[in-house]
Amino acid sequence: MMIAFRSDRTFRDGRLRNAYRAGVIAEASPALPGWWDPTANLWAEDAYQDGSATGNVAWAALALLTLSEATRNDDYLAGAGRLVDWIAATTTRDGDGFSGGFFGFDHQQTPLRWASTEHNVDVAAAAAWLFRRTGEARYADIAAHARRFVANAFQPSDGHFLLGTQPDGAPSRAGIALDVQLWPWMAIADAPADWRRALAFAQQHLAVPGGFDFNDDGDGVWVEGTAQAALGYRFLHDDARADQLLEAMAADRTPSGLLNATRVDRLTTGLSIGPDSPQPDFFYFRRPHLAPTAWACFAALGWNPFAGRHVD
């Protein structure tokens, strides 16, 4: 990770890409994913993977902060700061919050003008952690800027969070998502108690037999989100509900030890991968996946990844 943002093949501003090619890093710049297109006779890449989503960069900062806490290596702390500084320098919105990042290939990347509540939760958590570690006021300001966005996304009438905003700044009311109902009150230390009503909202609108769906269409269990809900129950000291969800995930375990992303062949989200997608095309599939495995570990251990400590 440190090599990646210090030696990107094109950019020198401290960003991370959404994906890198697996394997040993044998070059100065980590290679990006791609494939040989025999019809076009060229090496092809994916516009999303080449881009940089704000939330992904913030999660990388959280990972480095966790490493810094575990090792007391200030190099990791500085790396996390550089990533959050990149977010602040390139995605800050007027008023409050941070926009979605960048999409596309190196020399024709498109700024994503929409803003995600989930992304802003990530930024708020990473920046607040940096402020705790460094005492630098700019990180307190970044955290507050993101937190205001999250607070504005909360709908007190029924206790749920909006997805975010559209490119023109209008609230996005096109759908609801499970993680957006859980992360704000788990990640933001001074979150109002009222925000926890979002779990009850999720139980009412997103629960399916055996777990939770990504959205409210009820087409199956999203294992990653179900593990997130299990951690949410840990926060509320409802260990029985948490353990019930985790026990059900035994069926999701593959021979590799990783959990499948879903219990159905394909799970819809209602979201689009890129700005030019003609219709929602962001899906999860029943394949081994690191993210649900990690969240299941967090839930089993009662570990808060947004703060690097056990749930109180």
Residue, then its C-alpha position, 0 to 999 in steps of 0.5 A: m500500500m505504501i509503495a502504491f501511493r508513493s510510486d503510482r505510474t502516473f500520479r504523484d499526488g498521494r492517491l491510491r487506485n481502487a484495485y491493483r494486480a495481485g502478486v509480487i511487486a516486481e516493478a517500481s510502480p504496482a501494476l493495475p489489473g487488466w487483460w489482453d484483448p485479442t480482438a483489439n490487439l491491446w492491453a485493456e483495463d477497467a475504468y473503475q479499477d483505475g480510478s480512486a473512490t474516496g471511501n476506498v482511500a479512506w479505508a486504506a488510511l484506516a488500515l494504515l492507522t491500525l498498523s501504526e497503532a499495532t507497531r508504533n511505526d510513524d511511517y504508517l501514520a504519515g501514510a494515513g495522513r497523506l491519504v486523508d490529505w489527498i481526499a481533502a485536497t481533491t474531493t472537498r465539497d462546498g458546504d459539507g462533505f467530500s465527493g466520490g473521487f475519480f473514475g476512468f483511465d489515467h489521462q481522462q479521469t472524471p471527477l465524481r461530483w456525487a457524494s456518498t454518506e458511506h464515504n463521508v463516514d469513512v473520512a470522518a473516522a480516519a480524520a478523527w483518528l488522525f487528529r487523536r494521534t497527531g493533534e493537528a487541527r486540520y484533521a479535526d476540520i476534515a472530520a467535522h466537514a465529513r460529519r456534517f454531511v453524515a448528520n444532514a443525511f439522517q432522516p429523523s422522521d423514520g430514523h434512516f440515512l440517505l445514500g448521499t447526494q446526486p451530482d447536482g447536490a440534491p439528496s439521493r432518494a433513489g434507494i437505501a443501503l444497509d451499510v449506510q444504516l450501520w456505519p455512522w453510529m459505529a464509526i463516529a464517536d460522538a454520534p447522537a444516540d438517535w442515529r442508532r434507530a437506523l438499525a431498527f429501520a434496517q431490521q424492518h426494511l432490509a432483513v431477509p431470512g438468515g440475514f440482511d440484504f444490501n437494499d430493500d428488494g429482498d433478493g437474498v443475503w448480503v454476507e458482508g452486510t450481515a456481518q456488519a449488522a452482527l457487529g452493530y448488535r455487539f455495539l448494542h450489547d445484543d450478543a445473542r443476535a450477533d451470534q445468531l447471524l455469525e452462526a448462520m455464516a457457517a454455511d457461507r464458508t468456502p474450502s479456502g476459509l473465505l466467506n462467499a459474498t452472497r448466498v444467492d448466485r447474484l445479488t443486486t444493489g440498485l447502484s451503478i459502477g460508473p457515471d455512464s452506466p445506462q442502468p444499475d450494474f453493481f452486483y455481488f456474486r456467490r464467490p469467496h470474498l475478503a470483505p465479508t470474511a473480515w467483517a465476520c472476524f470484526a463481529a466475532l472479536g467485537w472489534n471496531p475497525f473505525a477506531g482500532r479498538h474493541v467495542d465498549 
